[in-house]
């Protein structure tokens, strides 16, 4: 991981790329002999309202501020963002046990199959919450 003060930032090919590295990640995962699921928790967290500590300084509908303090809800709200990650890990383990053998074969997942697994994972999480 490169930080903003890193001397490698301006010279790193990763910073000079115009597209996301996630497609490359999928290709690498596809070639792995041991099955692996890549779960982008940063992207998932961005969809959660409590995943953004800055909401506590924003105005609510009637013009009042939610809070004058900046809280990091991922560490004090229950259930919070880390709890959602734990649910996803649990569901992925269950999904791994119920995945058809043709998707498990030698750990070779095509990018389309990875997307199919992500959709199935999202559906299981949604069903678990309902």
DRENDO-893269 format. One record per atom (N, C-alpha, C): residue in one letter; chain; x, y, z. Coordinates in pm, 1 decimal, always signed. Example, Ala and Ser with C-alpha at 12.3 -4.5 7.8 and 13.67 -1.06 7.14 Angstrom:
# DRENDO-893269
+---------+--------+----------+----------+----------+
| residuo | cadena |       px |       py |       pz |
+---------+--------+----------+----------+----------+
|       A |      A |  +1319.0 |   -569.0 |   +780.0 |
|       A |      A |  +1230.0 |   -450.0 |   +780.0 |
|       A |      A |  +1320.0 |   -330.0 |   +780.0 |
|       S |      A |  +1285.0 |   -225.0 |   +708.0 |
|       S |      A |  +1367.0 |   -106.0 |   +714.0 |
|       S |      A |  +1290.0 |     +3.0 |   +787.0 |
+---------+--------+----------+----------+----------+
# end
This chain:
# DRENDO-893269
+---------+--------+----------+----------+----------+
| residuo | cadena |       px |       py |       pz |
+---------+--------+----------+----------+----------+
|       X |      A |    +84.8 |   -118.0 |     +0.0 |
|       X |      A |     +0.0 |     +0.0 |     +0.0 |
|       X |      A |    +88.6 |   +123.3 |     +0.0 |
|       X |      A |    +62.2 |   +214.1 |    -90.1 |
|       X |      A |   +137.5 |   +338.1 |    -96.7 |
|       X |      A |    +60.8 |   +447.8 |    -25.7 |
|       X |      A |   +129.7 |   +521.7 |    +54.7 |
|       X |      A |    +68.9 |   +635.1 |   +123.7 |
|       X |      A |    +98.9 |   +761.7 |    +43.7 |
|       X |      A |    +28.2 |   +869.3 |    +75.9 |
|       X |      A |    +43.7 |   +991.5 |     -2.4 |
|       X |      A |   +185.4 |  +1047.0 |     +2.9 |
|       X |      A |   +258.3 |  +1022.9 |   +110.8 |
|       X |      A |   +393.8 |  +1074.5 |   +122.9 |
|       X |      A |   +498.4 |   +981.7 |    +65.6 |
|       X |      A |   +457.3 |   +872.9 |     +6.2 |
|       X |      A |   +550.7 |   +774.0 |    -44.6 |
|       X |      A |   +629.7 |   +828.6 |   -163.0 |
|       X |      A |   +761.8 |   +804.9 |   -165.6 |
|       X |      A |   +840.2 |   +849.6 |   -281.1 |
|       X |      A |   +806.4 |   +770.2 |   -407.0 |
|       X |      A |   +739.9 |   +656.4 |   -391.0 |
|       X |      A |   +706.1 |   +573.4 |   -505.8 |
|       X |      A |   +579.5 |   +619.8 |   -576.6 |
|       X |      A |   +506.3 |   +708.2 |   -514.0 |
|       X |      A |   +375.0 |   +744.3 |   -566.8 |
|       X |      A |   +382.0 |   +795.7 |   -710.0 |
|       X |      A |   +467.3 |   +890.7 |   -735.5 |
|       X |      A |   +470.1 |   +950.6 |   -869.0 |
|       X |      A |   +532.1 |   +857.1 |   -972.6 |
|       X |      A |   +617.1 |   +763.6 |   -928.9 |
|       X |      A |   +684.7 |   +674.9 |  -1023.5 |
|       X |      A |   +616.0 |   +540.0 |  -1037.1 |
|       X |      A |   +523.4 |   +510.1 |   -948.5 |
|       X |      A |   +461.7 |   +378.0 |   -947.8 |
|       X |      A |   +365.5 |   +360.8 |  -1064.8 |
|       X |      A |   +376.5 |   +248.8 |  -1137.4 |
|       X |      A |   +281.3 |   +222.9 |  -1245.9 |
|       X |      A |   +137.1 |   +216.2 |  -1195.7 |
|       X |      A |   +118.0 |   +172.3 |  -1070.8 |
|       X |      A |    -17.8 |   +162.7 |  -1016.0 |
|       X |      A |    -83.5 |   +299.5 |  -1008.4 |
|       X |      A |     -6.2 |   +403.4 |   -982.1 |
|       X |      A |    -63.4 |   +537.5 |   -973.0 |
|       X |      A |    -79.3 |   +602.7 |  -1109.2 |
|       X |      A |     -9.6 |   +551.8 |  -1207.9 |
|       X |      A |    -17.3 |   +611.4 |  -1341.0 |
|       X |      A |   -124.2 |   +545.4 |  -1427.4 |
|       X |      A |   -183.3 |   +438.1 |  -1378.4 |
|       X |      A |   -285.4 |   +366.9 |  -1454.6 |
|       X |      A |   -414.8 |   +446.6 |  -1458.5 |
|       X |      A |   -487.4 |   +430.5 |  -1565.6 |
|       X |      A |   -615.0 |   +500.3 |  -1581.6 |
|       X |      A |   -733.1 |   +412.9 |  -1541.6 |
|       X |      A |   -711.3 |   +282.6 |  -1520.2 |
|       X |      A |   -821.5 |   +193.7 |  -1484.8 |
|       X |      A |   -792.6 |   +126.4 |  -1351.0 |
|       X |      A |   -893.4 |    +66.1 |  -1298.0 |
|       X |      A |   -883.9 |     -0.1 |  -1168.5 |
|       X |      A |   -798.0 |   -126.1 |  -1176.9 |
|       X |      A |   -735.8 |   -158.7 |  -1065.8 |
|       X |      A |   -657.2 |   -281.3 |  -1059.1 |
|       X |      A |   -744.7 |   -404.0 |  -1035.9 |
|       X |      A |   -872.7 |   -384.6 |  -1007.1 |
|       X |      A |   -957.6 |   -498.1 |   -971.0 |
|       X |      A |   -968.9 |   -600.7 |  -1083.8 |
|       X |      A |   -967.0 |   -557.6 |  -1207.2 |
|       X |      A |   -973.8 |   -653.1 |  -1319.0 |
|       X |      A |   -848.1 |   -740.1 |  -1319.9 |
|       X |      A |   -732.8 |   -678.6 |  -1292.3 |
|       X |      A |   -609.0 |   -755.5 |  -1283.4 |
|       X |      A |   -616.1 |   -853.8 |  -1167.5 |
|       X |      A |   -676.2 |   -810.5 |  -1057.4 |
|       X |      A |   -692.7 |   -899.5 |   -942.3 |
|       X |      A |   -774.0 |  -1022.0 |   -981.2 |
|       X |      A |   -880.6 |  -1000.6 |  -1057.4 |
|       X |      A |   -965.1 |  -1112.4 |  -1099.6 |
|       X |      A |   -886.7 |  -1211.2 |  -1185.0 |
|       X |      A |   -799.7 |  -1159.9 |  -1272.3 |
|       X |      A |   -719.5 |  -1247.5 |  -1358.1 |
|       X |      A |   -624.0 |  -1331.1 |  -1273.5 |
|       X |      A |   -559.5 |  -1267.7 |  -1175.4 |
|       X |      A |   -467.3 |  -1339.9 |  -1087.5 |
|       X |      A |   -542.8 |  -1445.6 |  -1007.3 |
|       X |      A |   -658.1 |  -1408.8 |   -953.5 |
|       X |      A |   -738.4 |  -1503.7 |   -875.9 |
|       X |      A |   -780.6 |  -1621.3 |   -963.5 |
|       X |      A |   -815.6 |  -1592.1 |  -1087.3 |
|       X |      A |   -856.6 |  -1697.2 |  -1181.0 |
|       X |      A |   -745.3 |  -1800.2 |  -1201.5 |
|       X |      A |   -620.5 |  -1756.3 |  -1198.1 |
|       X |      A |   -507.2 |  -1845.4 |  -1223.0 |
|       X |      A |   -460.3 |  -1920.4 |  -1098.3 |
|       X |      A |   -511.7 |  -1885.4 |   -982.3 |
|       X |      A |   -465.8 |  -1948.3 |   -858.2 |
|       X |      A |   -513.6 |  -2092.7 |   -848.0 |
|       X |      A |   -430.4 |  -2176.6 |   -788.1 |
|       X |      A |   -467.8 |  -2316.8 |   -768.9 |
|       X |      A |   -552.6 |  -2334.8 |   -644.1 |
|       X |      A |   -536.9 |  -2246.5 |   -547.6 |
|       X |      A |   -616.9 |  -2250.5 |   -425.3 |
|       X |      A |   -730.7 |  -2150.0 |   -442.0 |
|       X |      A |   -856.4 |  -2193.0 |   -429.5 |
|       X |      A |   -968.9 |  -2101.1 |   -448.3 |
|       X |      A |   -962.4 |  -1983.0 |   -351.8 |
|       X |      A |   -995.0 |  -1867.6 |   -402.4 |
|       X |      A |   -991.6 |  -1746.4 |   -321.5 |
|       X |      A |  -1105.0 |  -1654.6 |   -364.7 |
|       X |      A |  -1160.9 |  -1583.6 |   -268.6 |
|       X |      A |  -1263.7 |  -1484.1 |   -297.6 |
|       X |      A |  -1207.4 |  -1348.4 |   -260.3 |
|       X |      A |  -1215.4 |  -1254.4 |   -352.5 |
|       X |      A |  -1172.4 |  -1117.8 |   -325.7 |
|       X |      A |  -1296.1 |  -1037.6 |   -288.0 |
|       X |      A |  -1297.1 |   -984.6 |   -168.1 |
|       X |      A |  -1410.4 |   -907.1 |   -120.4 |
|       X |      A |  -1362.5 |   -765.5 |    -92.9 |
|       X |      A |  -1407.5 |   -670.6 |   -171.9 |
|       X |      A |  -1365.7 |   -531.7 |   -158.1 |
|       X |      A |  -1449.3 |   -466.1 |    -48.7 |
|       X |      A |  -1398.6 |   -470.6 |    +74.7 |
|       X |      A |  -1475.1 |   -417.3 |   +187.3 |
|       X |      A |  -1483.1 |   -265.4 |   +183.6 |
|       X |      A |  -1387.5 |   -200.0 |   +121.1 |
|       X |      A |  -1393.0 |    -53.8 |   +111.3 |
|       X |      A |  -1513.3 |    -12.2 |    +28.7 |
|       X |      A |  -1531.6 |    -76.2 |    -84.8 |
|       X |      A |  -1645.7 |    -42.9 |   -170.7 |
|       X |      A |  -1777.7 |    -74.7 |   -100.2 |
|       X |      A |  -1783.0 |   -191.0 |    -35.9 |
|       X |      A |  -1905.0 |   -229.1 |    +35.3 |
|       X |      A |  -1935.8 |   -132.9 |   +149.1 |
|       X |      A |  -1832.0 |    -89.8 |   +219.8 |
|       X |      A |  -1850.4 |     +1.2 |   +332.5 |
|       X |      A |  -1903.7 |   +135.8 |   +285.7 |
|       X |      A |  -1865.1 |   +178.5 |   +167.6 |
|       X |      A |  -1912.6 |   +306.5 |   +115.6 |
|       X |      A |  -2063.3 |   +308.2 |    +94.4 |
|       X |      A |  -2125.0 |   +190.7 |    +79.4 |
|       X |      A |  -2269.7 |   +183.8 |    +61.7 |
|       X |      A |  -2345.3 |   +196.7 |   +193.8 |
|       X |      A |  -2275.3 |   +181.0 |   +306.0 |
|       X |      A |  -2340.4 |   +188.3 |   +437.4 |
|       X |      A |  -2336.4 |   +331.1 |   +488.7 |
|       X |      A |  -2447.6 |   +377.3 |   +539.1 |
|       X |      A |  -2453.5 |   +512.3 |   +593.1 |
|       X |      A |  -2358.1 |   +529.0 |   +711.3 |
|       X |      A |  -2351.5 |   +426.9 |   +797.2 |
|       X |      A |  -2264.1 |   +437.1 |   +913.4 |
|       X |      A |  -2118.4 |   +408.5 |   +879.3 |
|       X |      A |  -2090.6 |   +380.5 |   +753.5 |
|       X |      A |  -1953.4 |   +360.8 |   +711.0 |
|       X |      A |  -1880.9 |   +491.5 |   +686.2 |
|       X |      A |  -1951.6 |   +601.4 |   +696.2 |
|       X |      A |  -1894.3 |   +733.3 |   +672.6 |
|       X |      A |  -1897.9 |   +814.4 |   +800.8 |
|       X |      A |  -1786.0 |   +826.2 |   +871.6 |
|       X |      A |  -1784.6 |   +903.3 |   +996.0 |
|       X |      A |  -1828.8 |  +1047.9 |   +975.9 |
|       X |      A |  -1812.2 |  +1101.2 |   +856.4 |
|       X |      A |  -1843.5 |  +1241.8 |   +832.9 |
|       X |      A |  -1992.6 |  +1272.9 |   +837.9 |
|       X |      A |  -2081.0 |  +1172.3 |   +837.3 |
|       X |      A |  -2224.5 |  +1202.6 |   +839.8 |
|       X |      A |  -2264.8 |  +1270.6 |   +969.2 |
|       X |      A |  -2184.7 |  +1255.7 |  +1074.9 |
|       X |      A |  -2221.3 |  +1313.0 |  +1203.6 |
|       X |      A |  -2202.6 |  +1463.6 |  +1208.0 |
|       X |      A |  -2136.8 |  +1519.4 |  +1110.3 |
|       X |      A |  -2122.7 |  +1664.2 |  +1104.8 |
|       X |      A |  -2217.5 |  +1727.2 |  +1004.5 |
|       X |      A |  -2296.8 |  +1646.0 |   +937.3 |
|       X |      A |  -2388.0 |  +1698.3 |   +835.1 |
|       X |      A |  -2522.3 |  +1735.0 |   +896.6 |
|       X |      A |  -2596.6 |  +1818.6 |   +826.1 |
|       X |      A |  -2728.7 |  +1860.6 |   +872.1 |
|       X |      A |  -2832.6 |  +1753.0 |   +843.0 |
|       X |      A |  -2926.8 |  +1738.7 |   +935.9 |
|       X |      A |  -3040.7 |  +1651.0 |   +910.0 |
|       X |      A |  -3146.8 |  +1732.7 |   +838.0 |
|       X |      A |  -3259.8 |  +1673.1 |   +805.4 |
|       X |      A |  -3359.2 |  +1739.5 |   +721.1 |
|       X |      A |  -3415.6 |  +1868.3 |   +780.5 |
|       X |      A |  -3427.1 |  +1877.0 |   +912.9 |
|       X |      A |  -3486.3 |  +1998.0 |   +970.4 |
|       X |      A |  -3382.9 |  +2108.0 |   +995.8 |
|       X |      A |  -3261.1 |  +2091.1 |   +946.5 |
|       X |      A |  -3161.0 |  +2195.9 |   +958.9 |
|       X |      A |  -3067.4 |  +2181.3 |  +1077.1 |
|       X |      A |  -3100.2 |  +2091.1 |  +1171.2 |
|       X |      A |  -3009.9 |  +2070.5 |  +1285.3 |
|       X |      A |  -2894.3 |  +1981.4 |  +1243.3 |
|       X |      A |  -2785.2 |  +1995.9 |  +1314.4 |
|       X |      A |  -2671.9 |  +1907.6 |  +1288.6 |
|       X |      A |  -2694.5 |  +1774.9 |  +1359.7 |
|       X |      A |  -2650.8 |  +1667.6 |  +1297.1 |
|       X |      A |  -2661.1 |  +1536.3 |  +1359.6 |
|       X |      A |  -2575.7 |  +1535.0 |  +1485.2 |
|       X |      A |  -2454.6 |  +1585.5 |  +1476.9 |
|       X |      A |  -2364.2 |  +1592.3 |  +1590.6 |
|       X |      A |  -2254.3 |  +1691.8 |  +1558.0 |
|       X |      A |  -2207.2 |  +1760.3 |  +1658.8 |
|       X |      A |  -2096.0 |  +1852.2 |  +1636.4 |
|       X |      A |  -1963.3 |  +1778.1 |  +1644.0 |
|       X |      A |  -1963.1 |  +1657.7 |  +1699.7 |
|       X |      A |  -1841.5 |  +1576.7 |  +1708.4 |
|       X |      A |  -1831.0 |  +1484.8 |  +1588.0 |
|       X |      A |  -1709.8 |  +1448.1 |  +1558.1 |
|       X |      A |  -1685.9 |  +1352.2 |  +1449.4 |
|       X |      A |  -1658.6 |  +1216.1 |  +1511.8 |
|       X |      A |  -1751.5 |  +1124.2 |  +1494.7 |
|       X |      A |  -1736.2 |   +990.4 |  +1550.2 |
|       X |      A |  -1705.0 |   +892.6 |  +1438.2 |
|       X |      A |  -1628.6 |   +793.2 |  +1471.6 |
|       X |      A |  -1601.9 |   +684.9 |  +1378.6 |
|       X |      A |  -1696.4 |   +570.8 |  +1414.5 |
|       X |      A |  -1808.9 |   +565.8 |  +1348.3 |
|       X |      A |  -1914.6 |   +471.9 |  +1384.2 |
|       X |      A |  -1872.7 |   +326.9 |  +1365.1 |
|       X |      A |  -1773.5 |   +302.6 |  +1282.6 |
|       X |      A |  -1733.1 |   +163.6 |  +1261.1 |
|       X |      A |  -1673.2 |   +102.3 |  +1386.6 |
|       X |      A |  -1640.5 |   +184.8 |  +1486.0 |
|       X |      A |  -1581.1 |   +131.4 |  +1608.0 |
|       X |      A |  -1673.6 |   +136.6 |  +1728.9 |
|       X |      A |  -1783.1 |   +208.3 |  +1722.0 |
|       X |      A |  -1866.4 |   +214.2 |  +1842.8 |
|       X |      A |  -2012.0 |   +179.5 |  +1820.8 |
|       X |      A |  -2061.3 |   +177.3 |  +1700.6 |
|       X |      A |  -2201.0 |   +139.0 |  +1676.1 |
|       X |      A |  -2212.5 |    -13.4 |  +1668.1 |
|       X |      A |  -2319.7 |    -65.4 |  +1723.6 |
|       X |      A |  -2343.6 |   -209.5 |  +1714.2 |
|       X |      A |  -2479.4 |   -229.4 |  +1650.4 |
|       X |      A |  -2497.4 |   -305.2 |  +1546.6 |
|       X |      A |  -2390.2 |   -362.0 |  +1466.2 |
|       X |      A |  -2331.1 |   -256.0 |  +1374.4 |
|       X |      A |  -2206.5 |   -268.8 |  +1347.1 |
|       X |      A |  -2137.0 |   -170.8 |  +1264.9 |
|       X |      A |  -2074.5 |   -233.8 |  +1143.1 |
|       X |      A |  -1988.1 |   -157.5 |  +1081.9 |
|       X |      A |  -1924.4 |   -202.1 |   +958.7 |
|       X |      A |  -1844.8 |   -331.3 |   +978.7 |
|       X |      A |  -1760.4 |   -342.0 |  +1082.7 |
|       X |      A |  -1687.5 |   -468.9 |  +1100.8 |
|       X |      A |  -1780.9 |   -588.6 |  +1121.7 |
|       X |      A |  -1895.7 |   -564.7 |  +1182.5 |
|       X |      A |  -1992.6 |   -673.5 |  +1199.7 |
|       X |      A |  -2045.7 |   -720.2 |  +1064.3 |
|       X |      A |  -2066.6 |   -626.0 |   +973.4 |
|       X |      A |  -2111.6 |   -661.8 |   +838.6 |
|       X |      A |  -2003.9 |   -742.7 |   +767.1 |
|       X |      A |  -1877.5 |   -705.1 |   +786.4 |
|       X |      A |  -1768.7 |   -782.2 |   +725.5 |
|       X |      A |  -1768.5 |   -924.6 |   +779.8 |
|       X |      A |  -1788.9 |   -938.0 |   +910.6 |
|       X |      A |  -1792.7 |  -1071.7 |   +970.9 |
|       X |      A |  -1905.9 |  -1155.7 |   +912.1 |
|       X |      A |  -2021.2 |  -1093.4 |   +889.2 |
|       X |      A |  -2133.3 |  -1165.1 |   +827.1 |
|       X |      A |  -2095.3 |  -1212.9 |   +687.2 |
|       X |      A |  -2028.1 |  -1126.2 |   +612.4 |
|       X |      A |  -1988.8 |  -1162.5 |   +476.7 |
|       X |      A |  -1887.9 |  -1277.1 |   +476.0 |
|       X |      A |  -1794.1 |  -1274.4 |   +570.4 |
|       X |      A |  -1697.4 |  -1384.2 |   +580.0 |
|       X |      A |  -1769.9 |  -1514.7 |   +612.4 |
|       X |      A |  -1861.9 |  -1507.4 |   +707.8 |
|       X |      A |  -1938.4 |  -1626.5 |   +746.1 |
|       X |      A |  -2017.2 |  -1681.0 |   +626.5 |
|       X |      A |  -2086.8 |  -1593.2 |   +557.0 |
|       X |      A |  -2167.9 |  -1636.2 |   +443.1 |
|       X |      A |  -2078.7 |  -1692.0 |   +332.7 |
|       X |      A |  -1960.7 |  -1632.7 |   +312.5 |
|       X |      A |  -1871.7 |  -1684.8 |   +208.4 |
|       X |      A |  -1824.5 |  -1825.8 |   +242.0 |
|       X |      A |  -1804.9 |  -1854.2 |   +371.7 |
|       X |      A |  -1767.8 |  -1990.1 |   +411.9 |
|       X |      A |  -1882.0 |  -2087.9 |   +385.7 |
|       X |      A |  -2004.3 |  -2044.9 |   +415.3 |
|       X |      A |  -2121.6 |  -2129.0 |   +388.1 |
|       X |      A |  -2136.4 |  -2148.8 |   +237.6 |
|       X |      A |  -2118.0 |  -2040.9 |   +162.2 |
|       X |      A |  -2129.8 |  -2048.0 |    +17.0 |
|       X |      A |  -2024.9 |  -2142.6 |    -40.3 |
|       X |      A |  -1905.9 |  -2139.9 |    +15.8 |
|       X |      A |  -1798.9 |  -2228.5 |    -31.4 |
|       X |      A |  -1840.4 |  -2374.8 |    -17.9 |
|       X |      A |  -1912.1 |  -2407.1 |    +88.8 |
|       X |      A |  -1956.3 |  -2545.2 |   +109.8 |
|       X |      A |  -2067.7 |  -2584.8 |    +14.5 |
|       X |      A |  -2142.0 |  -2487.2 |    -35.6 |
|       X |      A |  -2257.2 |  -2517.5 |   -120.9 |
|       X |      A |  -2232.6 |  -2483.7 |   -267.6 |
|       X |      A |  -2110.7 |  -2444.8 |   -302.4 |
|       X |      A |  -2078.4 |  -2410.8 |   -440.7 |
|       X |      A |  -2072.0 |  -2537.8 |   -525.2 |
|       X |      A |  -2134.6 |  -2537.2 |   -642.7 |
|       X |      A |  -2130.7 |  -2655.2 |   -729.4 |
|       X |      A |  -1986.4 |  -2694.0 |   -763.4 |
|       X |      A |  -1959.7 |  -2824.3 |   -778.1 |
|       X |      A |  -1823.1 |  -2871.6 |   -805.0 |
|       X |      A |  -1759.8 |  -2809.5 |   -928.5 |
|       X |      A |  -1839.8 |  -2778.9 |  -1032.2 |
|       X |      A |  -1780.3 |  -2722.1 |  -1153.1 |
|       X |      A |  -1720.3 |  -2583.6 |  -1127.4 |
|       X |      A |  -1768.9 |  -2511.1 |  -1026.6 |
|       X |      A |  -1709.5 |  -2381.9 |   -993.5 |
|       X |      A |  -1588.7 |  -2398.0 |   -902.1 |
|       X |      A |  -1582.5 |  -2509.6 |   -830.7 |
|       X |      A |  -1470.9 |  -2533.5 |   -739.6 |
|       X |      A |  -1351.0 |  -2596.5 |   -809.8 |
|       X |      A |  -1371.8 |  -2651.3 |   -927.6 |
|       X |      A |  -1269.1 |  -2731.1 |   -993.9 |
|       X |      A |  -1135.6 |  -2658.3 |  -1001.1 |
|       X |      A |  -1040.6 |  -2706.8 |   -927.5 |
|       X |      A |   -902.6 |  -2658.7 |   -925.5 |
|       X |      A |   -892.4 |  -2509.9 |   -894.1 |
|       X |      A |   -994.7 |  -2451.0 |   -841.7 |
|       X |      A |   -987.8 |  -2310.4 |   -804.0 |
|       X |      A |   -987.5 |  -2215.5 |   -921.3 |
|       X |      A |  -1020.3 |  -2262.5 |  -1039.5 |
|       X |      A |  -1018.1 |  -2175.5 |  -1156.8 |
|       X |      A |  -1155.1 |  -2113.3 |  -1177.5 |
|       X |      A |  -1166.8 |  -1988.2 |  -1140.6 |
|       X |      A |  -1291.7 |  -1915.0 |  -1156.8 |
|       X |      A |  -1272.7 |  -1811.7 |  -1265.7 |
|       X |      A |  -1363.7 |  -1806.6 |  -1359.9 |
|       X |      A |  -1358.1 |  -1699.5 |  -1458.7 |
|       X |      A |  -1411.8 |  -1572.8 |  -1393.4 |
|       X |      A |  -1380.0 |  -1455.6 |  -1448.5 |
|       X |      A |  -1435.8 |  -1331.7 |  -1392.2 |
|       X |      A |  -1588.2 |  -1332.9 |  -1385.5 |
|       X |      A |  -1653.4 |  -1397.5 |  -1483.3 |
|       X |      A |  -1799.9 |  -1406.1 |  -1479.4 |
|       X |      A |  -1846.3 |  -1491.7 |  -1362.8 |
|       X |      A |  -1774.0 |  -1599.5 |  -1334.7 |
|       X |      A |  -1809.8 |  -1685.5 |  -1222.6 |
|       X |      A |  -1785.2 |  -1615.3 |  -1090.3 |
|       X |      A |  -1680.8 |  -1532.7 |  -1084.7 |
|       X |      A |  -1655.2 |  -1455.6 |   -963.1 |
|       X |      A |  -1771.7 |  -1360.2 |   -939.1 |
|       X |      A |  -1817.1 |  -1293.5 |  -1044.3 |
|       X |      A |  -1931.5 |  -1202.9 |  -1030.5 |
|       X |      A |  -2055.8 |  -1279.6 |   -987.8 |
|       X |      A |  -2072.6 |  -1400.3 |  -1040.9 |
|       X |      A |  -2186.9 |  -1483.9 |  -1002.8 |
|       X |      A |  -2179.4 |  -1518.7 |   -854.0 |
|       X |      A |  -2060.1 |  -1549.9 |   -805.3 |
|       X |      A |  -2042.0 |  -1581.6 |   -663.6 |
|       X |      A |  -2070.1 |  -1458.2 |   -578.1 |
|       X |      A |  -2026.2 |  -1340.9 |   -622.8 |
|       X |      A |  -2052.6 |  -1218.7 |   -547.2 |
|       X |      A |  -2202.4 |  -1191.4 |   -538.5 |
|       X |      A |  -2274.6 |  -1211.6 |   -649.2 |
|       X |      A |  -2420.0 |  -1192.4 |   -647.8 |
|       X |      A |  -2485.1 |  -1290.5 |   -551.0 |
|       X |      A |  -2441.8 |  -1415.6 |   -554.8 |
|       X |      A |  -2497.1 |  -1515.7 |   -462.9 |
|       X |      A |  -2466.7 |  -1478.6 |   -318.8 |
|       X |      A |  -2346.6 |  -1429.4 |   -293.6 |
|       X |      A |  -2307.8 |  -1386.9 |   -159.5 |
|       X |      A |  -2394.5 |  -1270.6 |   -113.3 |
|       X |      A |  -2414.6 |  -1173.1 |   -199.6 |
|       X |      A |  -2499.9 |  -1058.9 |   -164.1 |
|       X |      A |  -2642.4 |  -1102.9 |   -135.0 |
|       X |      A |  -2694.8 |  -1197.2 |   -213.8 |
|       X |      A |  -2830.9 |  -1247.0 |   -190.4 |
|       X |      A |  -2841.6 |  -1320.3 |    -57.9 |
|       X |      A |  -2739.5 |  -1399.6 |    -23.8 |
|       X |      A |  -2741.8 |  -1470.4 |   +104.1 |
|       X |      A |  -2738.6 |  -1373.5 |   +221.6 |
|       X |      A |  -2657.7 |  -1268.8 |   +209.8 |
|       X |      A |  -2651.0 |  -1168.7 |   +317.1 |
|       X |      A |  -2784.9 |  -1098.3 |   +330.6 |
|       X |      A |  -2845.9 |  -1062.4 |   +217.9 |
|       X |      A |  -2976.1 |   -995.1 |   +220.9 |
|       X |      A |  -3081.2 |  -1085.4 |   +285.3 |
|       X |      A |  -3082.5 |  -1213.5 |   +245.6 |
|       X |      A |  -3178.5 |  -1307.9 |   +303.6 |
|       X |      A |  -3155.7 |  -1326.3 |   +452.9 |
|       X |      A |  -3029.8 |  -1327.0 |   +494.9 |
|       X |      A |  -2998.9 |  -1344.7 |   +637.1 |
|       X |      A |  -3049.2 |  -1227.0 |   +720.1 |
|       X |      A |  -3049.4 |  -1107.7 |   +661.4 |
|       X |      A |  -3094.8 |   -989.1 |   +734.6 |
|       X |      A |  -3246.6 |   -976.8 |   +735.8 |
|       X |      A |  -3313.5 |  -1032.9 |   +634.6 |
|       X |      A |  -3460.9 |  -1023.1 |   +625.3 |
|       X |      A |  -3529.4 |  -1115.5 |   +717.2 |
+---------+--------+----------+----------+----------+
# end
